[in-house]
Amino acid sequence: MNSAPTTHISSSTAIGAVLLSSFLFAACAEEPAPKPPRPVKAMEISAPSEFTEGSLPGRARAGQEVNLSFRVSGQLQEFPVSVGDKVNTGTSLAMLDPSDFQQLVNSTQSQMQAAQAGFRRAEADYERLLNVQREDPGATSQRAVDFALSARDQARSAVSALEATVQTARDRLSYTELKAPFNSEVAETYVENFQTVVAMQPILRLVDSTSIEMTVSVPENRIGYADYVASITVTFDALPGIEIPASIKEIGREATQATRTFPLTLIMDQPENGEILAGMAGDATFQVRLPESAGRTGITIPAAAAFAGADIKVTNVWVIDGSTNTLSRRQIEVGEVTTSGLLVTSGLEPGEWIVTAGTHSLSDGQEVSIVDSGDAQ
């Protein structure tokens, strides 16, 4: 009777199998995890025509406004104005007790007059000695003439110094009165009459509301179109149905660090059928027309979004595939450099997303995630 065949496994074979399985298990366990998507800043491309009309919020303020204070200290003697009073240029608004300042003017003037009299005597003495010397050289010494000349010059210096002191005293006397620097309205008062105040302490606030200003924050990818604004209309929540035409007064040349927006200051007149008060919230609507002849039509992107490859004459951007969140290099044609970046004349379409920073450290096919976004127009 035949017995079943017996399989013999050597110890070395068994050990090898165990080591191989352990190696394979360790290799599987130590396989590196896939890299997480690279965070990038990006923006969506919008059609240039969308900026032909858009609105931005802002808050009204007076065209001119100022806090007035005295340049000297003293006790208020006159304070004839109240909040809401309308005043004209040069109107007296407040006055300190001028007694001490007037006394200082009087005393310095007396000292100056005495110095002027001393100068006249010294000059007369010098002229007399000089004439004597000319007529009879032996009648007086050169030392006496030089002494008289020195005395005259010292007297003249004393007069000059006192004239400056008198002018300073007169200036300080004039500082005891506050006058309106422009036609305005008293918006606020900070002290009471007969109160003792110190130099540079706020006394009252004036505003000129005949013209109104409003500052809006323009995104960095739109500020370049400010030169092509055809019209601006401002509306305020407190004045429904009233549209006020406005114009650009000032364009900020530096973006804020927090919001990356540029301040654009508008100015407008008071409407006939309402009154804009400082602090009112409103919206400014811009109509923009980009002429073909200007050669600036196109899509504006930040300068940092563009980069050159091996061919420095070719300009590229990184386009993000919306379905896979991966990057692809795209060649673009650019026009002028504006205050907001580059004008792209071809190569990008509305709705596409592009990377706007860190372009030189990216690669084709790399997976990314958007951490900061905006729109380009």
DRENTIFI-737386 format. One record per residue (C-alpha): residue in three letters; x, y, z; residue number from 1. Coordinates in Angstrom, 1 decimal. Each point is the difference from the previous one (the first is absolute). Last residue first. Example, Ala and Ser with C-alpha at 12.3 -4.5 7.8 and 13.67 -1.06 7.14 Angstrom:
2
- residuo, x, y, z, num
- SER, 13.7, -1.1, 7.1, 2 $
- ALA, -1.4, -3.4, 0.7, 1 $
This chain:
377
- residuo, x, y, z, num
- GLN, -12.3, 92.2, -16.7, 377 $
- ALA, 1.6, -2.2, 2.6, 376 $
- ASP, -1.8, -1.5, 2.9, 375 $
- GLY, 0.9, -0.8, 3.5, 374 $
- SER, 1.2, -3.0, 1.9, 373 $
- ASP, 2.1, -1.1, 3.0, 372 $
- VAL, 0.6, -3.5, 1.1, 371 $
- ILE, -0.5, -1.9, -3.2, 370 $
- SER, 1.2, -3.6, 0.1, 369 $
- VAL, 2.6, -1.5, -2.3, 368 $
- GLU, 0.9, -3.1, -1.9, 367 $
- GLN, 3.1, 0.2, -2.1, 366 $
- GLY, -0.5, -1.0, -3.7, 365 $
- ASP, 2.6, 2.5, -1.3, 364 $
- SER, 2.2, 1.4, 2.7, 363 $
- LEU, 0.0, 2.7, 2.7, 362 $
- SER, 2.8, 1.9, 1.8, 361 $
- HIS, 0.3, 2.8, -2.5, 360 $
- THR, -3.7, 0.9, 0.2, 359 $
- GLY, 0.1, 1.0, 3.7, 358 $
- ALA, -2.9, 2.4, -0.4, 357 $
- THR, -3.1, 0.5, -2.2, 356 $
- VAL, -1.0, -3.5, -1.1, 355 $
- ILE, -2.6, 0.1, -2.7, 354 $
- TRP, -3.7, -1.1, -0.1, 353 $
- GLU, -2.1, 0.0, -3.2, 352 $
- GLY, -3.5, 1.3, -0.1, 351 $
- PRO, 0.7, 2.7, -2.6, 350 $
- GLU, 2.6, -1.1, -2.5, 349 $
- LEU, 3.8, 0.4, -0.1, 348 $
- GLY, 2.5, -0.1, -2.8, 347 $
- SER, -0.5, 3.4, -1.5, 346 $
- THR, 0.3, 3.8, 0.7, 345 $
- VAL, 1.2, -0.4, 3.6, 344 $
- LEU, 0.4, 3.4, 1.7, 343 $
- LEU, 2.6, -0.3, 2.7, 342 $
- GLY, -0.1, 1.4, 3.5, 341 $
- SER, -2.3, 2.4, 2.0, 340 $
- THR, 1.9, 3.2, -0.7, 339 $
- THR, 0.2, -1.0, -3.6, 338 $
- VAL, 2.6, -1.9, -2.1, 337 $
- GLU, -1.0, 0.1, -3.6, 336 $
- GLY, -0.8, -3.0, -2.2, 335 $
- VAL, 0.4, -3.7, 0.7, 334 $
- GLU, -0.3, -3.1, -2.2, 333 $
- ILE, -0.4, -3.2, 2.0, 332 $
- GLN, 1.7, -3.5, 0.0, 331 $
- ARG, -1.7, -2.5, 2.4, 330 $
- ARG, 1.7, -2.4, 2.3, 329 $
- SER, -2.3, -2.6, 1.6, 328 $
- LEU, -0.8, -0.5, 3.6, 327 $
- THR, -2.2, -2.6, 1.7, 326 $
- ASN, -3.2, 0.6, 2.0, 325 $
- THR, -1.5, -3.1, -1.8, 324 $
- SER, -3.3, 1.3, -1.2, 323 $
- GLY, 0.7, 3.7, 0.2, 322 $
- ASP, 3.3, -0.2, -1.9, 321 $
- ILE, 2.1, 2.8, 1.4, 320 $
- VAL, 1.9, 2.2, -2.6, 319 $
- TRP, 3.6, 0.9, 0.8, 318 $
- VAL, 1.0, 3.1, -2.0, 317 $
- ASN, 2.6, 0.5, -2.7, 316 $
- THR, 1.8, 2.8, -1.8, 315 $
- VAL, 2.4, -0.9, -2.9, 314 $
- LYS, 3.0, 2.2, -0.7, 313 $
- ILE, 1.9, -1.6, 2.8, 312 $
- ASP, 0.0, -3.3, -1.8, 311 $
- ALA, 0.8, -2.7, 2.6, 310 $
- GLY, -3.1, 1.2, 1.9, 309 $
- ALA, -1.1, 3.5, 0.8, 308 $
- PHE, -2.5, 0.8, 2.8, 307 $
- ALA, -3.4, 1.7, 0.4, 306 $
- ALA, -2.1, -0.1, 3.1, 305 $
- ALA, 2.3, 2.4, 1.9, 304 $
- ALA, -1.0, 2.8, -2.4, 303 $
- PRO, -3.6, -0.2, 1.3, 302 $
- ILE, -2.5, -0.6, -2.8, 301 $
- THR, -2.0, 2.4, -2.2, 300 $
- ILE, -2.1, -1.4, -2.8, 299 $
- GLY, -0.1, 1.9, -3.3, 298 $
- THR, -0.5, 3.4, -1.5, 297 $
- ARG, 3.0, 2.3, 0.5, 296 $
- GLY, 0.8, 1.0, -3.5, 295 $
- ALA, -1.5, 3.4, 0.6, 294 $
- SER, -1.5, 0.1, -3.5, 293 $
- GLU, -2.4, -2.8, 0.9, 292 $
- PRO, -1.5, 2.4, 2.6, 291 $
- LEU, -0.7, -1.5, 3.5, 290 $
- ARG, -3.2, 1.4, 1.3, 289 $
- VAL, -0.7, -0.2, 3.8, 288 $
- GLN, -3.2, 0.9, 1.7, 287 $
- PHE, 0.5, 0.0, 3.8, 286 $
- THR, -2.7, -0.3, 2.7, 285 $
- ALA, 0.9, 1.5, 3.4, 284 $
- ASP, -2.0, -1.4, 2.9, 283 $
- GLY, -0.9, 1.8, 3.2, 282 $
- ALA, 0.3, 0.2, 3.8, 281 $
- MET, -0.5, 3.3, 1.6, 280 $
- GLY, 2.8, 1.1, 2.4, 279 $
- ALA, 0.1, 3.7, -0.9, 278 $
- LEU, -3.5, 1.1, -1.0, 277 $
- ILE, -1.2, 0.2, -3.6, 276 $
- GLU, -2.9, 2.4, -0.4, 275 $
- GLY, -3.0, -0.4, -2.3, 274 $
- ASN, -1.8, 1.4, -3.0, 273 $
- GLU, 2.7, 2.3, -1.4, 272 $
- PRO, 2.7, -2.6, 0.3, 271 $
- GLN, 3.2, 0.9, 2.0, 270 $
- ASP, 3.0, 0.0, -2.3, 269 $
- MET, 2.2, -3.0, -0.6, 268 $
- ILE, 3.6, -1.3, 0.6, 267 $
- LEU, 1.3, -3.5, -0.3, 266 $
- THR, 3.1, -1.4, 1.6, 265 $
- LEU, 1.3, -3.4, -1.2, 264 $
- PRO, 1.9, -2.1, 2.6, 263 $
- PHE, 1.8, -3.0, -1.5, 262 $
- THR, -0.8, -3.5, 1.1, 261 $
- ARG, 2.3, -2.8, 1.2, 260 $
- THR, -2.3, -0.7, 2.9, 259 $
- ALA, 2.4, -0.1, 3.0, 258 $
- GLN, 3.2, 1.5, -1.5, 257 $
- THR, -1.8, 3.0, -1.5, 256 $
- ALA, 0.9, 0.7, -3.6, 255 $
- GLU, 2.2, 3.0, -0.8, 254 $
- ARG, -0.6, 2.6, -2.7, 253 $
- GLY, -3.3, 1.3, 1.3, 252 $
- ILE, -2.0, 1.9, -2.7, 251 $
- GLU, -1.3, 3.5, 0.9, 250 $
- LYS, -2.9, 2.2, -0.9, 249 $
- ILE, -2.0, -2.3, -2.3, 248 $
- SER, -3.4, 1.5, -1.0, 247 $
- ALA, -3.5, -0.2, 1.4, 246 $
- PRO, -3.6, 0.2, -1.3, 245 $
- ILE, -2.6, -0.3, 2.7, 244 $
- GLU, -2.9, -2.4, -0.4, 243 $
- ILE, -3.0, 0.6, 2.3, 242 $
- GLY, -2.7, -2.7, 0.2, 241 $
- PRO, 0.6, -0.8, 3.6, 240 $
- LEU, 2.0, 2.5, 2.0, 239 $
- ALA, 1.0, -1.7, 3.3, 238 $
- ASP, 1.3, -3.1, -1.9, 237 $
- PHE, 2.2, 2.2, -2.1, 236 $
- THR, 0.5, -0.1, -3.7, 235 $
- VAL, 3.1, 1.0, -2.0, 234 $
- THR, 0.4, 0.2, -3.8, 233 $
- ILE, 3.3, -0.1, -1.7, 232 $
- SER, 0.6, 0.6, -3.7, 231 $
- ALA, 2.4, -0.9, -2.9, 230 $
- VAL, 2.6, -1.7, 2.1, 229 $
- TYR, 2.9, -0.8, -2.3, 228 $
- ASP, 2.9, 1.2, 2.1, 227 $
- ALA, -1.3, -2.0, 3.0, 226 $
- TYR, 0.4, -3.2, -2.0, 225 $
- GLY, 3.3, -0.9, 1.5, 224 $
- ILE, -1.7, -0.1, 3.5, 223 $
- ARG, -1.8, -3.2, -1.0, 222 $
- ASN, 2.4, -2.9, 0.7, 221 $
- GLU, 1.1, 1.7, 3.3, 220 $
- PRO, -3.6, 0.1, 1.3, 219 $
- VAL, -1.4, 3.5, 0.4, 218 $
- SER, -0.8, 1.2, 3.6, 217 $
- VAL, -2.3, 3.0, 0.0, 216 $
- THR, 0.6, 3.4, 1.5, 215 $
- MET, -2.8, 2.5, 0.1, 214 $
- GLU, 0.3, 3.8, -0.2, 213 $
- ILE, -2.8, 2.6, 0.4, 212 $
- SER, 0.0, 3.6, -1.2, 211 $
- THR, -2.1, 2.7, 1.7, 210 $
- SER, 0.6, -1.9, 3.2, 209 $
- ASP, 2.9, 2.1, 1.3, 208 $
- VAL, 0.6, -1.3, 3.4, 207 $
- LEU, 1.3, 1.8, 3.1, 206 $
- ARG, 1.0, -1.6, 3.4, 205 $
- LEU, 0.4, 1.9, 3.2, 204 $
- ILE, 2.5, 0.6, 2.8, 203 $
- PRO, 2.6, -2.8, -0.3, 202 $
- GLN, 2.9, 0.6, 2.4, 201 $
- MET, 3.1, 1.1, -2.0, 200 $
- ALA, 1.1, 2.5, 2.7, 199 $
- VAL, -1.8, -0.4, 3.3, 198 $
- VAL, -3.5, 1.0, 1.0, 197 $
- THR, -1.4, 1.8, 3.0, 196 $
- GLN, -3.8, 0.0, -0.2, 195 $
- PHE, -1.8, 3.4, -0.2, 194 $
- ASN, -2.2, -1.3, -2.8, 193 $
- GLU, -0.5, -3.8, -0.2, 192 $
- VAL, 2.1, -2.5, -1.8, 191 $
- TYR, -0.2, -2.7, -2.7, 190 $
- THR, -2.3, 1.4, -2.6, 189 $
- GLU, -1.4, -2.0, -3.0, 188 $
- ALA, -1.1, 0.4, -3.6, 187 $
- VAL, 0.3, 3.8, -0.4, 186 $
- GLU, -0.8, 0.6, -3.6, 185 $
- SER, 2.3, 1.3, -2.7, 184 $
- ASN, 1.2, 2.8, -2.2, 183 $
- PHE, 3.8, -0.3, 0.3, 182 $
- PRO, 2.8, 0.6, 2.5, 181 $
- ALA, -2.4, 1.1, 2.8, 180 $
- LYS, 1.8, 2.2, 2.5, 179 $
- LEU, 1.4, -0.9, 3.5, 178 $
- GLU, 1.4, 2.9, 2.0, 177 $
- THR, 2.7, -0.2, 2.7, 176 $
- TYR, 2.5, -0.8, -2.7, 175 $
- SER, 0.1, 3.6, -1.0, 174 $
- LEU, 1.6, 0.9, 3.3, 173 $
- ARG, 2.6, -2.7, -0.5, 172 $
- ASP, 0.9, 1.5, -3.3, 171 $
- ARG, 0.3, 3.4, 1.5, 170 $
- ALA, 2.4, -1.4, 2.7, 169 $
- THR, 2.1, -1.7, -2.7, 168 $
- GLN, 0.1, 3.2, -2.0, 167 $
- VAL, 1.2, 1.9, 3.1, 166 $
- THR, 2.7, -2.5, 0.8, 165 $
- ALA, 1.2, 0.2, -3.6, 164 $
- GLU, 0.2, 3.8, 0.2, 163 $
- LEU, 1.8, -0.4, 3.4, 162 $
- ALA, 2.7, -2.1, -1.7, 161 $
- SER, 0.5, 2.5, -2.8, 160 $
- VAL, 0.1, 3.0, 2.4, 159 $
- ALA, 2.7, -1.8, 2.2, 158 $
- SER, 2.0, -0.7, -3.2, 157 $
- ARG, -0.1, 3.7, -0.9, 156 $
- ALA, 1.2, 1.0, 3.5, 155 $
- GLN, 2.9, -2.4, -0.3, 154 $
- ASP, 0.9, 1.5, -3.3, 153 $
- ARG, 0.0, 3.5, 1.3, 152 $
- ALA, 2.1, -0.9, 3.1, 151 $
- SER, 2.6, -1.7, -2.3, 150 $
- LEU, 0.2, 3.1, -2.2, 149 $
- ALA, 0.4, 2.3, 3.0, 148 $
- PHE, 2.8, -2.2, 1.3, 147 $
- ASP, 1.7, 0.0, -3.4, 146 $
- VAL, -0.1, 3.9, -0.1, 145 $
- ALA, 1.4, 0.2, 3.5, 144 $
- ARG, 2.8, -2.4, -0.9, 143 $
- GLN, 0.8, 2.1, -3.1, 142 $
- SER, 0.8, 2.9, 2.3, 141 $
- THR, -1.6, 3.4, 0.0, 140 $
- ALA, 1.1, 3.6, -0.8, 139 $
- GLY, 3.2, -1.1, -1.7, 138 $
- PRO, -1.8, -1.0, -3.3, 137 $
- ASP, -1.6, 3.4, -0.2, 136 $
- GLU, -2.8, 0.3, -2.6, 135 $
- ARG, -0.3, -3.7, -0.7, 134 $
- GLN, 0.4, -1.0, 3.6, 133 $
- VAL, -2.6, 2.5, 1.1, 132 $
- ASN, -2.4, -1.4, -2.6, 131 $
- LEU, 0.5, -3.6, 1.2, 130 $
- LEU, -0.5, 1.1, 3.6, 129 $
- ARG, -3.3, 1.6, -0.9, 128 $
- GLU, -1.2, -2.9, -2.1, 127 $
- TYR, 0.7, -2.5, 2.8, 126 $
- ASP, -1.7, 2.1, 2.6, 125 $
- ALA, -3.1, 0.4, -2.3, 124 $
- GLU, -0.1, -3.7, -0.6, 123 $
- ALA, 0.1, -0.7, 3.7, 122 $
- ARG, -2.7, 2.5, 0.7, 121 $
- ARG, -2.3, -1.5, -2.7, 120 $
- PHE, 0.7, -3.5, 1.2, 119 $
- GLY, -0.9, 1.0, 3.6, 118 $
- ALA, -3.3, 1.5, -1.3, 117 $
- GLN, -0.7, -3.3, -1.9, 116 $
- ALA, 0.7, -2.0, 3.1, 115 $
- ALA, -2.4, 2.1, 2.0, 114 $
- GLN, -2.7, -0.5, -2.7, 113 $
- MET, 0.7, -3.7, 0.0, 112 $
- GLN, -0.4, -0.2, 3.8, 111 $
- SER, -3.2, 1.8, -0.2, 110 $
- GLN, -1.3, -2.3, -2.8, 109 $
- THR, 1.0, -3.0, 2.1, 108 $
- SER, -2.1, 1.4, 3.0, 107 $
- ASN, -3.0, 0.7, -2.2, 106 $
- VAL, 0.0, -3.3, -1.8, 105 $
- LEU, 0.3, -1.9, 3.3, 104 $
- GLN, -2.9, 2.0, 1.5, 103 $
- GLN, -2.1, -0.9, -3.1, 102 $
- PHE, 0.7, -3.7, 0.6, 101 $
- ASP, -0.8, 0.2, 3.7, 100 $
- SER, -3.3, 1.8, -0.7, 99 $
- PRO, -1.1, -2.0, -3.1, 98 $
- ASP, -2.7, -2.1, 1.8, 97 $
- LEU, -0.5, -2.8, -2.6, 96 $
- MET, -2.3, 0.4, -3.0, 95 $
- ALA, -2.3, -2.3, -1.9, 94 $
- LEU, -1.7, -0.3, -3.4, 93 $
- SER, 0.8, 3.3, -1.6, 92 $
- THR, -1.2, -0.2, -3.6, 91 $
- GLY, 2.9, 0.2, -2.5, 90 $
- THR, -1.6, -2.3, -2.6, 89 $
- ASN, -3.7, -0.2, 0.6, 88 $
- VAL, -1.9, -1.8, 2.7, 87 $
- LYS, -3.1, -2.2, 0.2, 86 $
- ASP, -1.1, -0.9, 3.5, 85 $
- GLY, -1.0, -3.6, 0.5, 84 $
- VAL, 1.8, -0.5, 3.3, 83 $
- SER, 0.5, 3.3, 1.8, 82 $
- VAL, 2.0, 3.1, -0.6, 81 $
- PRO, 0.7, 3.1, 2.3, 80 $
- PHE, 2.9, -1.3, 2.0, 79 $
- GLU, 1.6, 3.1, 1.6, 78 $
- GLN, 2.3, 0.2, 3.0, 77 $
- LEU, 1.6, -3.4, 0.0, 76 $
- GLN, 2.8, -0.2, 2.4, 75 $
- GLY, 3.6, -0.5, -1.2, 74 $
- SER, 2.4, -2.3, -1.8, 73 $
- VAL, 1.5, 0.8, -3.4, 72 $
- ARG, -0.3, -1.6, -3.5, 71 $
- PHE, -3.8, -0.1, 0.4, 70 $
- SER, -1.9, -3.0, -1.5, 69 $
- LEU, -2.1, -0.7, -3.0, 68 $
- ASN, -1.1, -3.4, -1.2, 67 $
- VAL, -0.4, -0.1, -3.8, 66 $
- GLU, -2.3, -1.1, -2.7, 65 $
- GLN, -0.1, 0.6, -3.7, 64 $
- GLY, -2.0, -2.0, -2.6, 63 $
- ALA, -2.1, -1.4, 2.8, 62 $
- ARG, -0.2, -3.8, 0.3, 61 $
- ALA, -2.2, -2.6, -1.6, 60 $
- ARG, 0.5, -3.8, 0.4, 59 $
- GLY, 0.8, -2.5, -2.7, 58 $
- PRO, -1.3, -3.0, -1.8, 57 $
- LEU, 1.0, -1.0, -3.5, 56 $
- SER, -2.1, -0.4, -3.1, 55 $
- GLY, 0.6, -1.5, -3.4, 54 $
- GLU, -0.6, 0.9, -3.7, 53 $
- THR, 2.4, -0.4, -2.9, 52 $
- PHE, 1.9, -2.4, 2.3, 51 $
- GLU, -1.9, -3.0, -1.3, 50 $
- SER, 1.2, 0.7, -3.6, 49 $
- PRO, 3.4, -1.3, 0.9, 48 $
- ALA, -1.4, -3.5, 0.5, 47 $
- SER, 1.1, -1.6, 3.2, 46 $
- ILE, 3.1, -2.1, 0.7, 45 $
- GLU, 0.0, -1.7, 3.4, 44 $
- MET, 2.8, 0.6, 2.4, 43 $
- ALA, 2.6, -2.1, 1.7, 42 $
- LYS, 2.2, -0.2, 3.1, 41 $
- VAL, 1.5, -3.4, 0.4, 40 $
- PRO, -0.1, -2.9, 2.5, 39 $
- ARG, 1.9, -3.1, -1.4, 38 $
- PRO, -2.2, -3.1, 0.1, 37 $
- PRO, 1.1, -2.6, 2.5, 36 $
- LYS, 2.8, -2.3, -1.0, 35 $
- PRO, -1.0, -3.7, -0.2, 34 $
- ALA, 1.0, -2.1, 3.0, 33 $
- PRO, 3.4, -1.6, -0.2, 32 $
- GLU, 0.1, -3.9, -0.1, 31 $
- GLU, 1.3, -1.0, 3.4, 30 $
- ALA, -2.7, -2.6, 0.8, 29 $
- CYS, 0.2, -1.6, -3.5, 28 $
- ALA, 3.7, -0.3, 0.3, 27 $
- ALA, -0.2, -1.3, 3.5, 26 $
- PHE, -2.5, -2.7, -1.1, 25 $
- LEU, 2.2, -1.0, -2.9, 24 $
- PHE, 3.1, -0.2, 2.2, 23 $
- SER, -1.9, -2.0, 2.6, 22 $
- SER, -1.3, -2.4, -2.7, 21 $
- LEU, 3.6, -0.4, -1.4, 20 $
- LEU, 1.4, -0.6, 3.5, 19 $
- VAL, -2.5, -2.7, 0.8, 18 $
- ALA, 0.6, -1.7, -3.3, 17 $
- GLY, 3.7, 0.1, 0.5, 16 $
- ILE, -0.4, -1.5, 3.5, 15 $
- ALA, -2.0, -2.8, -1.4, 14 $
- THR, 2.5, -0.8, -2.7, 13 $
- SER, 2.9, 0.0, 2.4, 12 $
- SER, -1.9, -2.4, 2.3, 11 $
- SER, -0.4, -2.5, -2.8, 10 $
- ILE, -3.4, -1.0, -1.1, 9 $
- HIS, -0.7, -3.8, -0.4, 8 $
- THR, -3.1, -1.1, -1.7, 7 $
- THR, -1.1, -3.6, 0.9, 6 $
- PRO, -1.5, -2.2, -2.6, 5 $
- ALA, -2.9, -2.1, 1.2, 4 $
- SER, 0.9, -3.6, 1.1, 3 $
- ASN, -0.1, -2.9, -2.5, 2 $
- MET, -1.4, -3.3, 1.1, 1 $
